[in-house]
Every structure is written in structure tokens, then in C-alpha cells.
Amino acid sequence: MLGMLFLAGMKIKYFLMIFLPALCAVPVMILLEPYRLSRLSAFLDPWENPKGEGYQLIQSLYALGNGGWFGTGFLRSRQKYRFLPFAESDFILAIIGEEFGAIGMIILFGIMAFLTYKGIRVARQADDFFSFLLASGITLVYGIQSVLNALVVSGSIPPTGLPLPLISSGNTSLIITMASMGVLYAISKRSAVRLAGTKKEYGTYNKA
């Protein structure tokens, strides 16, 4: 939401009027719900409660560490056999890291970065302001969600419950993400047709 407001051209002072109160409300919201506080403590020191709140993060780190540089091999992960909870959805990246290693994850991150770059390029070449915002929103959702999932799996931020787009198990997430990518592709095709028509007209003008 904040990214869309920024791209829509909202002034910085109004942006701060939304952002600063929301930032101040974060610690209050954490204290109001006990599970949020326990998640935060597990993030800060998962080994303090290794069989409770810290269990999932520890198992994720075990998977990443076990993968090393080149991984254990396809379908040879050990953590996905009832050791790592949500191994097929929120923490699928840890299993990918275990089976394909750091090299495999670098390749995967490269593909994600390429898709994000293409989405940004589609947004920049959009025909109108609505198409620009639509393409930007789809790209932001994909890019930010991918980054947040990677940070959670690596223990860099507290768990958020966000799946890895296009990879995690879950029909709803997969269908919505694929439909969004279809819309993004449609915007790019319309922009390509417009650019091709412009070049054709320019060529006709030069010949004349």
C-alpha cells in the first residue's frame, strides 16, 4: 500500500503522516497479542526455546546449513520428512537450499530478480497511468513477498506467514499469482503493439 501511494505521487509529508503512526503502533500491536511477542523472542534467540517457538527457525537453519554450496541432491532433503513444519509452503526455500545448495538458491534469486526487473520495465512502458500502477502493484507484491519469504527462512526477520510466489504449495496463492502475471503480460503486449505501431509510423514518415 505504501509503495503504491508513493508511486501514485503522494507528497512526502502525507506519506510520513501515515508511516510514523503505523511505526509507533507496531510495538503496541506486538504487546497486545502474546503469540506475536513469542515469535519475536524466538526470532531474537531461537535456541532459548528449541522445542517450542524456536523449533521451526532452527530446523530451517539446519536445512540451509546441510545444503552447503551444492546441496544434497534433488529429492534428498532430510528436513522435509516431518522435521521442518510447513516445508511445502512457507519454508519451501529452506528445502530448495538443502537440495540444491547455495548455488541453486543464487540461480533462483537471479530468476526472481529477472522477473521483478521485467515487471518494472513493463510498468515504465505502460500506455497509461492506470496500467503503470497496475503493473507496478503486481511487481511490488511479487518482489516484496519473495524478499520477505527469503528473510524469514534465513532468520533475518520474524516469521510472517508469507509463501514464496509461484513455488510454495497452495492453490489460492498460485492461482492469484499466475493470474496477476497474466495481467502483467497483457499490459506488456499492449505496450509492445503501441511501440511497434509508433516505429512503423516513424518509418513511413522517414520514407515519405
N, C-alpha and C positions, 0 to 999 in steps of 0.2 A: 504493500500500500504506500509506504513512504517513498519507494523508488518510483512508483507511478506518479505520485504527486510532484516529485522533483522533475521528472521528465515532462510533465504537463506544464511546467513553468511556474510553479508556485514560488512566491517570494521567500527568501531565506528566513525572514522574521516570522512568517506564519509557519514555516517548517519547524522552527525552534519552539514555537508555541505548542506544537503537538508533541515534538520529540522529548523535550525536557520534562514535562509532567509524566509522560509514559516511562521515562527512565527512572524518575523518582518513585513511581508506583511499583517497579519491579521488586525491590526488597520487601515491600508490604505484601504483595501477592505471594511471595515465597513463604513468608511467615504465616499467612492465613491458612495455607494447606500443608499439613505435615509431610505428605509424600514428596512435595517439592523440596522441602528442606533436607529430607533424607537423600534425595537424588543429588543435591548439591554437595552434601558431605561425602557421598560415595564418589563423586567426581574429584573432589579435592584429595581424598585418600581412600581408594577402593579397598586396600588391604586392611583397613580398620574393621571392615565387616565383610570378609571374603566369601562367606556363605549366604549373605543377605543382599543388601543393596549394591555391594561392590562386585558381586559374582559375575554379572553379565560383562562388565567392562574388563575384568581380569581375564575371562575366557576369550574375549575379543583380542586382547593384547597377546595372549598365548598363541592364538591363531596367526596373527601377523608376525610374531617372532618365529614361529615354527616354519613359516613360508620362506624366510631368508630372501636371497636375491632371486632365485629361480623357481621357488615353490616346491611342493611335494609331488606335484603332478596332477593332471586332470582326474577328478573323482577320487582323489586320495587324501582328502581332508579328514582329519580325526575329530576336529572340534564340532563339526556339523552333526555328528552322531550323538545327539542329546546332551552334549556338553554346553554348547553356546545357545542360549534361548534366542528365538526369532532369527535363526541363522538363514532362513529362506527369505526373509523380508527386510527388516530394519538393519540387520547386521550381515547382509549378504556380501558386503565389501570385504569383511574380515575373512570370509571363506575364499573369496577370489584371491586375496592376498596370500592365504595359506597355500592354495593350489597352484597359483601362477607366480607368486613371489613379488618382489618389488618391481622387477622388470615388467611383469604383466600389469601391475597397477599403474605404472608410468604410462604404458600404452593406452590403458583405459582412460586415464586422466587426459591424455592427449586427444582421444576421440571426443570426450566431453567438452574440452576446450574448443575443439574444431566446430562442434555443433553450436556452442554458445557464440563463437565468432560469426558463424553463418547467420545465426539469428539476429545478431547486431547489424550485420550487413544488410539483411532483408529489411530491418526496421529503418535503416538510413535511406534505403532506396524506395521506400513505400510511396504510393501515389498521393496519399492524403494524410492528414493529421490523425484521423481515427485509425487507419491502417498502421501508422507509425506506433501509436500507443498500444494497439492490439499485439503487434509483433514484439514490441518491447516487453509487454507484460508476460507473454508466453516465454520469451527468452529469460527474463528475470526469474520466473518461477522455476524453470529447469536448472538454470545456473546456480541460483542460491540454494535450492534444495539439494543439489548434488554436492555442493561445498559443505553444507551443514551436515549431511549424512557422513561424509568423509571425516569431518572433525569429530563427530560423535564416536565413530568407530575407532578412531585413533586416541580417544580420551582427551581431546583438546578442549571440548566444551561438554556441559552436562547433556544427558540423553534428551532428545526432543521428540522421538517417535516418528520421524520423517523417513519414508522409504527412499531408496535410490531410484530415480526415474528411469523407466524403460528396462530395469534389471530386476528390482525386487519383486517377489511374488505378491500378488494381489490384483484381482481383476479390475476393480474400480480405478485404482491408480494407473494401471496400464492402459485402460480404455481412454481415460481422460487425457493422459499424456500423449497417446498416439493421435487422438482427435485434435489436440492442440497443435501437434506437429503437422497434421494435415492442413489446418488453417494457416499455419505459418508458410507451408509450401504453396498454398493457393495465393497468398499475398506476394510471394516471390515470383510466381508465374505471371501474375498480372503486371507486376513491375517490369518483368523481362519483356513482355509483349509491348508495353509502352516504350521501353528503351529501344526495342528493335524497330518500332514504328518511327520513332524520332530519328534514328540513324538512317532509315530508308528515306524519309523526307529530306533529311540533310543531304544525302547522296543525290537525290533527284534535283535538289536546288543547285548543287555544285555542277551537275551535268548541264543544267539549263544555263 
